[in-house]
Amino acid sequence: MIVIAEKINASRKSIAKALSERDADFIAQVAREQADAGADYIDVNGGAPDPRRELENITWLIEVVQGACDKGICVDSADPAAAAAGLAKAGEGAILNSISLEKARMDAMLPVVAERDCMVIGLLMSDDGAPAGGDDRLARAEAMVARLTAAGKKIDEIIIDPCFFPLAAGAAAVAQAIAGVRAIRENWPEIHIGGGVSNTSHGLPQRKFVNLATMAAAIVAGMDCPIVDPCVPGTMGLAYAAEALAGRDEFCMNYVNAARAGELI
Amino acid sequence: MIVIAEKINASRKSIAKALSERDADFIAQVAREQADAGADYIDVNGGAPDPRRELENITWLIEVVQGACDKGICVDSADPAAAAAGLAKAGEGAILNSISLEKARMDAMLPVVAERDCMVIGLLMSDDGAPAGGDDRLARAEAMVARLTAAGKKIDEIIIDPCFFPLAAGAAAVAQAIAGVRAIRENWPEIHIGGGVSNTSHGLPQRKFVNLATMAAAIVAGMDCPIVDPCVPGTMGLAYAAEALAGRDEFCMNYVNAARAGELI
């Protein structure tokens, strides 16, 4: 399992403020909190409020995060120049978040990820829009895998993001994403599957329950790279438990070791 | 969703003690706590420490629980005489927990549930032992449904218990039960599916994470009658969230109403 921590995102007010004020202490603290909670990667997004400054924002953010903890960097940008600069700064083993099947984005981003030793999140959006159900997600994942492997990526360097949409948008929205996770996992045992689940609770009260239930069910269905806030109580405990339930934690050793280390909160 | 609260079970030391001392205040308090936390039914098991006293134990427990709250009674006994007496005491709309495919138990229990206006939990154990995987659970559920409907039960009076076994017994143990839940739900949209999930965490530390992850994933897969301790924080919130994720809560109205009522803890 690879836990990607989502909080350092300029779409959040506190992060945008720290970014515009170049408040390194604040960013470093958020990075450390997420690292201490059990994150494997820190997602870093500097795309707001002024997209023209994204390249300098993301390189600054990465420098601060690297100074604050020793976790991997998940470079979160749809801008090819910012993504390339971010990956260069982040070094080997970084993750690009994300490429998609949209032609313009694919054409611009594919050279960026092809030339780097990095993992890449493949978002299943295309020029036809959002994926429709489990079968559509599997078909789109096949197209994504074909493009990325042709560009030199290995199957275990690919993280398919099935697109979690708000439950409030339709009763089947999340169930379809989870069906997609299951179909993709059955097709490729070695691929990674991950995505931001907090989108699912948009517009609902006490969002954490929807986020946690989505995460647990998706992990049991085959997701292994949750993009979450690991500081929310229940997140790491349920993530490790769900990995074990999925049959991906033999003898529950990871679960038991995490419990012993005090990481199951 | 029907939440069945599991705590009044004589296999728990505190309940066995209260039972042998006829400590009605203690039993009533446990019943009320579970009712206040959101239980729809209170499971009542009086089978220990002395099975010879099960009939008088269970009727006393039911009387105490009925005096303490207005929830339905889930009569938890494998003894036909105790089950019959318990169902008579519990009145209309009670649940029998449980019948199984084991010939002796089926033959003894079927007349008990046939003559009563009650729901019945059908445990997928048989004389061949425990169910093996998802397909085996579906086949056993078909046999169970055939027997129960032949005895006059309607499909929505049947609660299939897929048998949740300890994760520590095998990495695939819980995934197989959840696969069974999914197969059974696809086959019968109107049937109920439920079971005790706390068995899955047997022998593991911080059991609540395994229990909650199992519950959430099983509900998303189609379970609608979790047998749980609703007083454990996270249980009701995740149960309502998972029901919504499963597409069984249109416009998330049950989730939102439960949030407004302060029931999502």
Interface residues (C-beta under 8 A of the other chain):
Chain A: L167 A168 A171 A172 V174 A175 I178 T200 L204 P205 Q206 K208 F209 V210 L212 A213 T214 A216 A217 I219 V220 A221 G234 G237 L238 Y240 A241 A242 A244 L245 A246 G247 R248 D249 E250 F251 C252 Y255 V256 A259 R260 L264
Chain B: L167 A168 A171 A172 V174 A175 I178 T200 L204 P205 Q206 K208 F209 V210 L212 A213 T214 A216 A217 I219 V220 A221 G234 G237 L238 Y240 A241 A242 A244 L245 A246 G247 R248 D249 E250 F251 C252 Y255 V256 A259 R260 L264
